[in-house]
Amino acid sequence: MDPSFTAEQQEIRRTLRELLHKRSGPHDLRAALDTPAGHDPALWSALAGRLGLPGLALPEAYGGVGCPVTDLALACEETGRALAPSPLLATSVLAAPLILALGTDAQRTALLPRVASGALTATLAVPASALTTALALTRANDGDWAGGGRAGGIQASRRADGGWRLYGEAAGVLDGHSAGLLLVAAHTGGFVRSRPLLFLVPGDAEGLTRVRQTALDATRPQARLQFRHVEAELLGGDPDTDILPALSRLGDRAAAVLACEAVGAADRALERTVEYAGQREQFGRTIGSFQAVQHRLADVYVQVQTARSAAYYAAWATARDEYVGALALAQCLTALRTAAAEAVQFHGGIGFTWEHEAHLYFKRAAGDDLLLGPAHRLRAHAARRSGLFERGGRDRRHRRDERDERDGRDDRRTEVAV
């Protein structure tokens, strides 16, 4: 891995940081959160038009820029610094890769150029809080996370003419209230032979009800979707397609990108805390001059830098199918939670108020834990996938057998001596 950035990557970071500094300041951010969409459409148009951000990791054949996932992750690090609300994560990180991987040529040609231009936003809709399971981040995705033929979830039924209809609901769908295209995971085949498939549903489809929900992190708008016999198009066109491997690959990629975004937020929270520590005075001195404060901030700095290294490696490793995104995300979520908590602590009473941005970073940390975490489950599933627990069990049994055998030899020697 080459840790240095290319000239193009440096330019993306610089241009994006300047744009977000001008267009996504604290007042702009709060104004955007109060809009029906939950983000500033003008800022989204600027991100799409000037920088081509939605199509950064899409092939040039479909109107994209053709950059690797690393470039998209670096861009998301900058949006994370500003906590900029936008459909980027839902559209370019969750939905577009699935259309590219599983869609037919006609579906790719019809949808991806519009996604790359920013004209079409999209999102991935799964039932309730099953997103981490569907992406195989906290447990294997071979279960009944999309409904399993039981009550609840989303069920797909085939019409006599070969079309499909969806019935059910999904809550907590990222940008589900405003996305122009929904990529819906639904079960088909009944209870015994049920399995998940992905369907394309326009945001204005008949029978679809979308309600924006109150979310802990207002910078990530979420919605509850209700499907009442909604017409849907099967992604890929083949009902025998196994979508689980594609979802697993998407999970690793999404975790790597979200890890970089979390690092950006943690870094900015730490910067603001250090700035304030140099201004706030207690006992006639700035609190930043106290050694205890310096030690605590130094610990946060080390944690953020360690997390950044893990996030960069995970973004680079997506092209090598190494599946380290979950571990990197766990590291970055922990760093963000620590940086945000210290920001609230060192800002004192003002850090708890709605008027200050410290609480926004704290809520982003908690919201990311709920979105693709939490960290301890990411680590536990990564350990299970690697066989760490199994190897540990075998090692413990081997050591126990060796100890028992050694004790038996000692007992026999004692008997002979007697």
N, C-alpha and C positions, 0 to 999 in steps of 0.2 A: 504493500500500500504506500502510495506517495502522499504524505500529509500536506504538501503544498497545494495551493489553489492555482488554477489556470487564470490567465488574464480575463477570460470571459466570465469565470465565476466571480472574480473580484469585482468586475464591472456590474454584474447582476446584484451583488450585495450592496455596493455603493449606491447605485441608482435607486434600488428599492428602499434603502434606509433613508435617503434624501426625500423620496416621495412620501413615505409614511410619516416622516417628521413634519412635513408641510400639511398633509391631508388627514392624518390620523392622530392628532394631539388629544389631550384629555377631554377637551370640550367637544371636539369632533366625534370622539368615541362615544361619549354619553348621548349625543344627539342621534348617532346611528342606532344605538340600542333601542331608542324609543320609536323608531320607524316600524311600519308593519312588517317589513322584510327582516328587520334585525341587523341590517348592515347598510352601508352607504352605496347605492347603485352607481353614483358618480365615481367613487373610489374603485369599485369593481371594474368599471369601464376603463379607468386609467390603468389598472393592473393588467387588464387583458389587452388593451390597445397599445399602450406604450411599451410594456414589457413582455407581452405574450405569455403571462404567467400560467393561465389555465392549460395551455398546450405545450408547456416547457418540456415535459417528458413524453409527449406523444410523437409518433413518427411524422416526418415531413410529408409523407404520402397522404396524411389525413389533416394537413394544415398545421401540424405542430412544429416545434423547434427541433426536435430530435435529440435533446440533451439526455444524459443519464439521470437516474433517480437522485443521484448526489446533488445535482443542480437544483432540483425541486426541493430537496431537503434543506439546502442552504437558504433558499428563498423563504421557506417556511420558518427558518430560524429568525429571519428579520421580521416576519409578520408576528411571530411569537413575542418578540421584544416589545412591539407596540400593542400587543393584544388586539390586533386589528380584526374586527369581525368581517368575515367574507365567506363566500361559498367555496373557497379554494380546497379545503380539506375534504368536504363532502363530494365535490365535483371531480377534482383532479387526482385525489388520493384514493377515494373509495369506489367511485362509480366508473370513471373512464377506463382504468386498467381492466375491469371485468368486461366491459364492452369490447375492448381491444383483444382480450384473450379468448372470449367465448362467442362473440357476436359473428353473424354471417357477414359476408362482404358487403351485402346491401345495407345491413344495419350499421356497420362501421362507416360506410361512405355517407350515409344519411345523417348520422349523429355526431361522429367525432370532429369533423370540421367545424360544426356549430359550437361544440364544447371548447375546442381550441381557440376560437375567436371570442369566447365569453358570451356569445349570444344565447347559449343554452346552459343552464345549470342543472345539476343532477345530484342524486344521493342514493345511498343504499338503505333500503328499508327492511329490517328484520323485526320479529315480534319482541315486544317488551325489552328486557335488558340482555338479549341473547347475542349482541354484536360481538363480544369478546369470544364467545363460544363458536359462533359462525366463522370467525377468522382464525380459530384454533390457537388463540393466545393464552387462554387460561384453562382450557381443557380441550380434548379431542372434539372435532366438529362432526363426528359420525353419529350423534344422537338425534333426539327429536326436538332440536332447538327451534325449528320452523313450524312446529305444530304437531307433528307426529301422528296425525289422524285423530288426535283428541280434541276436546273442546278448547277453544282459544287458538292463538296463532293465526296463520293465514293459510287457507286451503284453496287449491286450484282444481277446477273441474273442467273437463273437456266437453265442448259442445258437439252436436252431431255433425256440424260442418267443419270440424277440425280446429276451431278457435278455442280460446280459453277464457274462463271467468274466475275472478278472485273474490273470496269472501273471508272476512276476518278483520283483525286490527293489529296495528303495531304502534307502540308508544316510544317516546324518546328518540325519534328519528331526527338525525342532524339535518337542519335546514329543510325538514320535510314540508313545512308550511309554504315555502317559497320556491322550491325547486321546480324547474320546468319539466323534468323527467324523473320518474321514480324507478329504481331498479329493485324490484320486490322479490324477496325470497319467500317462496310458498311451498307447501307440501302437496303432493299429488299421489294418487294411487290408493287412497283409503288407509285404514289402520295397519293391516298386515303388510302390505307392499308399499308403504308410504316412503317417500324420499323427497328431498328438496330440489327445486328447480328455480331458475331466475327468470323474471318476467319484466317486460318494459311496459310502463304505464304512464301516459301523459299526465301532467299535473292538473289538467282541467278535465279529466275523464269523468264521464257520467257515472254517478253512484259512488264517487270518491268524496269523502269528507275530510278536511284537513283543519286542525285546530292547533294553534301555537300554544305550547305549554309554558308554565313558569319553571325556569331552570335555575339551578344554583348558580351556574356561571352564565350570566346574561350575554357574554360575548360569543357563546355557542348556542344559538337559538335551536330549539327542539320542538317537535310537533307530534301530535297523536293522529294517526291515519286510520280511517275506517273504510273498508271495502265492502260494498253491497252489490254483488254480482257485477263487478267492474270488468269491462273488456280489457284483455291483456294480450301482449305479443310475447311468445316464448323467445328468450334470448338464445340465439344459436339455431333455433328451429328444430333441434333434435331432442325429443323427450328422453332419450337414453343417455344423454350426456351426463357425465359425472362432474358436478361442479365443485366438489369438495377440495380436490387438489388446487384448483384455481383460487378458492377462498383462502386456503392455507398460505399460498404464495402472497396473496394480497395482504394477509394479516402481518406477515413479516415486513413487507414493504411499508404498510401503514404505520407499524410500530416504529420503524426507523425514521420515518418522516416526522411523526409526532414527537419522537425523542428529540430531534433537532429543534422543533418548535418549543418544546418544554425548556430546553437549554437556553434558547433566546430569552424566554420569559424570566428564567432564573437569573440570568446574567444581568438583565435590566433591573430586576428587583434588588439585586445586590448593589448595583451602581447607585441607585437612588438611596439606598440605606447608607452607603459610604458617604455620599454627598451630605445627607442629613446629619450624620454623625459628626461631620466637620463643622456644622452650624449650630446644633442644639447645645446649650450650655447647662451644666449642673455644677454647683459648688464653685462657680467662678471659672470653670474650664469647659471646653468643648468635650462632649462625651467620647469623641474619637481619640482623645489623648489618654484615656484610661486604658491600662494594659489589658484588663479583662475584656473590654469591648474589642480591642484590637485582636485578641486571641480568637474570640468568637467569630468575628468577620473573616479572619484568616482561615478558619476551619470551613466556613461557607465557601470561600474562594476556592480552596482545594477541592471541595466536593463538586462545585460547578465545573471546574476545569477537567476533573476526572470524568464527569458525565459527558462533557463535550467530546472528549476523546472517544468514549464509547459510542456516542451518537454518530460521529463522523465515520467510525469504522463500520457501524451497522449500515449506514447509507451506502458506503462503498461496497460492502459485502452483498448487497441485494443482487448485484449482477452475477455473483458467484454462487448463489443459492446456498449460503451458509446458515441461514435461519438463526441469526443472532439478534434480530430486531427486538424480540421480547425482553431479553436480558438488558439491552441498552436502554429500552424504554423504562424498565424498572429502576435502573440507575438514575435516569433523568427525572423521573417522577419524584424520587426521593430527594434529589437535589433541589427541585423546584419547591417542594413542600417545605424543606428546611429554609431556603432563601426567603420564601414568602412569609413564613412564620417569624423569622428574625426581622424582616422588614416591618411587620406589624408591631413587634416587640420594641424595636428601637425607635420607632416613630411615636411611641407613647400613646397618649390619649387620642391624638389626631389620627393615628393609624387605624382606629376602629370606626371612624366616621365615614359616612357616604361621600363626603366632600373630597376625601383623599383617595388616591389610586391604589394604596397598599392593599386595601381589602379586595380589589379586583384581581390582583396577582394571587392572593390567598384563595379566592374562589376559583381561579383558573386551575390552581394546583389540585383542589378538591374535585373540580369538574373533570379534569383529565384522569384522575383516579377512577372515577365512575365511568368514563367513556371507554377506555381500553385497558383498565387496570383491575384491581389495585396491584401494587408492586409485588407484594408477597405471593400473590397467585400467579403472576407472570413468572416469577422465579421458580415456584414449585412446579409449574407445568413444563418449563424448560428443563428442569432436573429430571422429570419423568420421561420426557422425550429422549433425553440423552442416556437414559438408563442409569442415572447416578444413584437413585434409591436402590435399584436392583443390585448394582455392583456393591453398594455399601452393605446391603444385607448379606450378599455372598461373602464379603470380606469379614463381616462380624461372625458369621457362622464358621468360616475357616479359622479365625483366631480362637473361637470358642472350642472347636474340635482339637486344635493344637494344644490349647491349655488343658483340656480334659486328658488328652493323650500324655502330656507331660506329667500331669498329676498322677495318672495311673502308673507311669514308670517310677515316679518317686515312691508311690505306695509299695510297689513291688520290691524296690531296693530296701525299704524299711523292713519289710517282712523278712527278706534274706538276712539282713543284718541281725535281726532279732533271733 
